[in-house]
Every structure is written in structure tokens, then in C-alpha cells.
């Protein structure tokens, strides 16, 4: 078995990541987002659609330990990133003015329990929101520009699960999220039938290629990075049309490839 396939097999061995948490999937949403219709009146924004998935760019996750019990460690987590593209059935949907005339940012907070005996973890609750801003002003180093503008979509993280593994001193993980959408700007989204969502995020800790990005970040959502805290580079998808198991498997394959390439690069650096 190749290293990449071994990574993927390990991840897919966690039942909640594929199929179990989405055994009864919510009704899929496929529709249009008219960002010109928000109260911000961004005339140069896009009308995007049909689409069903937000693809997030490189973001940061901060984990602050709040306690432990045996092999279990409890964390408060904070995440912020930005949308790089919209997708439908795995293909990009045009939004030519995104990150030029406007930006879409994503923030979330959550609670997590890590089982150090096997590297699995569960998300026990949290919240998320997507903001539309007429200024492309997000700043990871300054911890600013992620929650300004118009909050166009928000909800609760109801549950989630994941697994992690160590590769040559680095840690890679994947998290599956179940999300209940609590509200959204009905001027922006059509049809106005969004009720649920799903997400999967890949996490990286200790990858030297993430160091220039993560190194200067000292705060996430106003929470200082203290000694003992963990900072992960994160990439992810937020699917308003909840993906089926096969889609999750395809996303997880990307994580296996990331781990495989990181190991090769680390060897070449040595």
C-alpha cells in the first residue's frame, strides 16, 4: 500500500467522516447569491450561481486547552478564513469580482474533545458566520477585517468528528461538521430555503511550508496565542448542499496527498 493510500485508509476508517453523520442528509440547496442586493449596495459585486459549495482559502485555527480527563483533552477553538470560490458539482462557478470589489470571510468558534489515545476528536458545539464586505481588508496578522460588513449567513455547529495523524513531526487532520443554518440575508440568497449545511476541513500543524503564514499570527478572533496553544493552517469546504459520502471521500483524498507531499518535501529539505 502506498503512503498516500495508507493515509486515506486511516482517515476513512473513522465512520463518522464518511456516511455515518450524513446517513440522513438534509434537503440539498442549489441556488444563486446576488451580492449586489445586500444592504451594502456593492454595485461591482457578482451575482453567482447556480452553486452549492463555498470553498475556503488558507485560514487559521487556534485551539486553547481548557482541561483534561485521562486521555481526553478539551479545547475551545477559533477559526477564520475567506471564500476563494463557489462550486457546483465539484466545478468552479464564476465570480470574477470576488476579492477585487468585495470579499467573503468565514469565522467560527467551537468546542472540541480530543482523544489522545487514538488521535480522534469530536466537535461538541459552536457557531459560524459568513460576512460580505465591500472592502478587501482581511488581515490575519492584525486579526482584523473578518467580521465587518454584512453578516449574510450564520448558524450553529451542531456536531462533528475527525481524526489526526503525525507525519515526520507534523500533524495532519480532517474534521467533518454538521451545521444548522439559523439565518441568512434573503435579499442575497435565492431560493430562500437554506436550512442545513455540511463542511469538511483539513488541518496542518508543523508543516514548514505553512510557517510564513502562521508565524506572524498572534491573535485569532481576539484570542491571544499563548504558550501551549495550537495553531493550525486550515482549508475547507462549506456545502449548503450536504455532500454524499463519495464527495467526502474525494475531499479526504486531498488530505492524503497533502501529507504525502509534505513528507517528500521534508525529506528533500533534509
C-alpha positions as CSV (number, residue, x, y, z in Angstrom):
1,X,0.0,0.0,0.0
2,X,1.4,3.4,-0.9
3,X,1.8,6.1,1.7
4,X,-0.9,8.2,0.2
5,X,-3.4,5.3,0.3
6,X,-2.4,4.4,3.8
7,X,-3.2,8.0,4.9
8,X,-6.6,7.9,3.2
9,X,-7.4,4.4,4.5
10,X,-6.7,5.6,8.1
11,X,-8.9,8.6,7.7
12,X,-11.7,6.7,6.1
13,X,-11.6,4.2,8.9
14,X,-13.3,6.8,11.1
15,X,-17.0,6.0,10.3
16,X,-18.3,9.5,11.2
17,X,-16.2,11.0,8.5
18,X,-17.9,9.2,5.7
19,X,-21.6,8.4,5.6
20,X,-22.5,7.9,9.2
21,X,-23.2,11.6,10.2
22,X,-24.8,12.2,6.8
23,X,-26.8,9.0,6.7
24,X,-30.0,11.0,6.7
25,X,-28.9,14.1,4.6
26,X,-30.9,17.3,4.7
27,X,-32.5,18.6,1.6
28,X,-29.9,19.9,-0.8
29,X,-29.8,23.6,-1.6
30,X,-28.6,24.8,-5.1
31,X,-29.2,28.4,-5.8
32,X,-27.9,31.9,-6.5
33,X,-26.2,34.5,-4.4
34,X,-26.8,38.1,-5.5
35,X,-24.2,40.0,-3.6
36,X,-25.3,43.3,-5.2
37,X,-28.6,43.0,-3.3
38,X,-27.1,43.3,0.3
39,X,-27.6,46.5,2.3
40,X,-24.0,47.4,1.4
41,X,-25.1,48.1,-2.2
42,X,-21.9,46.8,-3.7
43,X,-22.7,47.6,-7.4
44,X,-19.5,45.9,-8.6
45,X,-20.2,42.7,-6.7
46,X,-21.3,39.5,-8.5
47,X,-24.5,37.5,-9.0
48,X,-23.2,34.0,-8.6
49,X,-25.0,30.8,-9.4
50,X,-26.2,28.3,-9.5
51,X,-23.8,27.0,-6.8
52,X,-23.9,24.9,-3.7
53,X,-20.5,25.0,-2.1
54,X,-18.2,27.7,-0.6
55,X,-14.5,26.8,-1.0
56,X,-12.4,28.5,1.8
57,X,-8.8,29.5,1.3
58,X,-6.0,29.1,3.7
59,X,-7.2,30.0,7.2
60,X,-6.1,29.6,10.8
61,X,-7.5,27.5,13.6
62,X,-6.5,28.3,17.2
63,X,-7.0,25.7,19.9
64,X,-6.9,26.6,23.6
65,X,-6.9,23.7,26.0
66,X,-9.5,24.1,28.8
67,X,-8.9,20.9,30.7
68,X,-8.3,17.1,30.5
69,X,-9.6,13.8,31.9
70,X,-7.4,10.7,31.3
71,X,-6.7,10.6,27.5
72,X,-9.3,13.3,26.8
73,X,-8.2,16.9,26.3
74,X,-10.9,19.6,25.9
75,X,-10.4,22.7,23.7
76,X,-12.0,25.9,22.8
77,X,-11.4,26.6,19.1
78,X,-11.5,29.7,16.8
79,X,-11.3,29.7,13.1
80,X,-11.2,32.5,10.4
81,X,-10.7,32.4,6.7
82,X,-12.1,33.6,3.4
83,X,-14.0,32.3,0.4
84,X,-11.9,31.8,-2.7
85,X,-14.5,30.4,-5.0
86,X,-18.0,29.0,-5.4
87,X,-18.6,25.4,-6.7
88,X,-21.3,23.3,-8.2
89,X,-20.8,19.5,-8.5
90,X,-17.1,20.0,-8.0
91,X,-16.7,22.6,-10.7
92,X,-15.9,26.3,-10.1
93,X,-18.7,28.9,-10.7
94,X,-17.7,32.3,-12.0
95,X,-17.4,35.2,-9.5
96,X,-14.9,37.4,-11.3
97,X,-15.0,40.3,-8.9
98,X,-14.5,38.3,-5.7
99,X,-11.5,39.6,-3.8
100,X,-11.4,42.6,-6.1
101,X,-14.6,44.6,-5.5
102,X,-15.7,42.6,-2.4
103,X,-14.7,39.8,-0.1
104,X,-16.5,36.9,1.8
105,X,-15.0,36.0,5.1
106,X,-15.8,33.0,7.3
107,X,-15.5,32.8,11.1
108,X,-16.4,30.0,13.6
109,X,-16.0,29.1,17.2
110,X,-16.4,25.7,18.6
111,X,-15.7,23.3,21.5
112,X,-13.7,20.1,20.8
113,X,-12.7,16.9,22.7
114,X,-9.5,15.1,21.6
115,X,-8.8,11.5,22.5
116,X,-5.0,11.4,22.6
117,X,-5.1,7.6,22.7
118,X,-6.2,7.3,19.1
119,X,-6.0,10.8,17.6
120,X,-9.7,11.1,17.1
121,X,-11.8,14.1,18.1
122,X,-15.3,15.3,18.3
123,X,-16.9,18.7,17.9
124,X,-19.4,19.3,20.7
125,X,-20.9,22.6,19.6
126,X,-20.2,26.0,18.2
127,X,-21.3,28.7,15.7
128,X,-20.3,30.1,12.4
129,X,-21.0,33.1,10.1
130,X,-20.1,34.3,6.6
131,X,-19.6,38.1,6.1
132,X,-19.8,40.1,2.9
133,X,-17.6,43.2,2.9
134,X,-17.2,45.9,0.2
135,X,-13.5,46.3,1.3
136,X,-11.0,43.5,0.8
137,X,-9.4,44.2,4.1
138,X,-9.0,40.9,5.9
139,X,-5.7,40.7,7.8
140,X,-4.6,37.5,9.6
141,X,-1.6,39.2,11.2
142,X,-3.6,42.1,12.5
143,X,-6.6,39.9,13.4
144,X,-9.0,42.2,11.7
145,X,-11.4,42.5,8.8
146,X,-13.2,39.2,9.3
147,X,-16.4,40.2,10.9
148,X,-17.1,43.6,9.4
149,X,-19.6,44.3,6.6
150,X,-22.9,42.4,6.3
151,X,-23.4,39.0,8.0
152,X,-25.2,37.2,5.2
153,X,-25.3,33.6,6.5
154,X,-25.0,32.2,10.1
155,X,-25.8,29.2,12.2
156,X,-24.8,26.6,14.8
157,X,-22.2,23.9,14.5
158,X,-24.3,21.0,16.0
159,X,-21.7,18.2,15.9
160,X,-18.6,17.0,14.1
161,X,-15.9,14.4,14.2
162,X,-12.4,13.9,12.9
163,X,-9.1,12.2,13.1
164,X,-5.5,13.3,13.0
165,X,-2.1,11.6,12.4
166,X,1.5,12.5,12.8
167,X,3.9,12.5,9.8
168,X,7.6,13.2,10.2
169,X,6.9,15.5,13.2
170,X,3.9,17.2,11.5
171,X,0.3,16.7,12.3
172,X,-2.5,16.4,9.7
173,X,-6.2,16.1,10.4
174,X,-9.6,16.2,8.9
175,X,-12.8,17.4,10.5
176,X,-16.4,16.7,9.4
177,X,-19.0,19.2,10.5
178,X,-22.8,19.2,10.7
179,X,-24.3,22.7,10.6
180,X,-27.8,24.1,11.3
181,X,-28.3,27.3,9.4
182,X,-30.2,29.7,11.6
183,X,-30.4,32.7,9.3
184,X,-29.3,34.4,6.2
185,X,-29.8,37.5,4.1
186,X,-32.8,36.6,2.0
187,X,-32.0,39.6,-0.3
188,X,-28.8,37.7,-1.3
189,X,-29.8,34.0,-1.5
190,X,-32.4,32.6,-3.8
191,X,-34.3,30.4,-3.2
192,X,-34.7,31.2,0.4
193,X,-34.8,27.5,1.5
194,X,-31.4,27.0,3.2
195,X,-31.8,25.0,6.4
196,X,-28.7,22.9,6.9
197,X,-25.1,22.6,5.7
198,X,-22.1,20.4,6.0
199,X,-18.4,21.0,6.0
200,X,-15.1,19.3,5.9
201,X,-11.8,20.9,6.9
202,X,-8.3,19.7,6.7
203,X,-5.8,20.9,9.3
204,X,-2.0,21.1,9.3
205,X,0.4,21.7,12.2
206,X,4.2,21.8,11.9
207,X,4.3,21.9,8.1
208,X,7.3,24.1,7.2
209,X,5.5,25.5,4.2
210,X,2.8,27.0,6.5
211,X,5.3,28.7,8.8
212,X,5.5,32.0,6.9
213,X,1.7,32.3,7.1
214,X,1.2,31.1,10.7
215,X,4.3,32.6,12.3
216,X,3.2,36.2,12.5
217,X,-0.4,35.4,13.7
218,X,-0.6,36.2,17.4
219,X,-4.4,36.6,17.8
220,X,-7.4,34.8,16.3
221,X,-10.8,36.5,16.8
222,X,-9.3,38.5,19.7
223,X,-7.9,35.4,21.4
224,X,-4.1,35.6,22.0
225,X,-1.9,32.7,21.0
226,X,-0.4,31.7,24.3
227,X,2.2,29.1,25.2
228,X,0.6,25.7,24.9
229,X,-2.0,26.8,22.4
230,X,-2.1,25.1,19.0
231,X,-2.2,27.0,15.6
232,X,-3.3,25.0,12.6
233,X,-3.4,26.1,9.0
234,X,-6.8,25.1,7.7
235,X,-8.5,24.7,4.3
236,X,-12.1,23.7,3.9
237,X,-15.5,23.4,2.2
238,X,-18.8,24.6,3.4
239,X,-21.5,22.8,1.5
240,X,-25.1,24.2,1.5
241,X,-25.9,21.1,-0.4
242,X,-24.7,18.5,2.0
243,X,-22.2,16.2,0.3
244,X,-22.7,12.5,-0.1
245,X,-20.2,10.0,1.2
246,X,-18.4,9.8,-2.1
247,X,-17.8,13.6,-2.1
248,X,-16.3,13.4,1.4
249,X,-14.0,10.6,0.3
250,X,-12.8,12.7,-2.6
251,X,-12.1,15.6,-0.3
252,X,-10.2,13.4,2.1
253,X,-8.1,12.1,-0.7
254,X,-6.7,15.6,-1.0
255,X,-5.6,15.4,2.6
256,X,-3.8,12.2,2.0
257,X,-2.0,13.8,-0.9
258,X,-1.0,16.8,1.2
259,X,0.5,14.5,3.8
260,X,2.3,12.5,1.2
261,X,3.8,15.7,-0.5
262,X,4.8,17.2,2.8
263,X,6.7,14.1,3.7
264,X,8.5,14.1,0.4
265,X,9.3,17.8,0.7
266,X,10.6,17.4,4.2
267,X,12.9,14.6,3.1
268,X,14.2,16.7,0.3
269,X,14.9,19.6,2.7
270,X,16.9,17.3,4.9
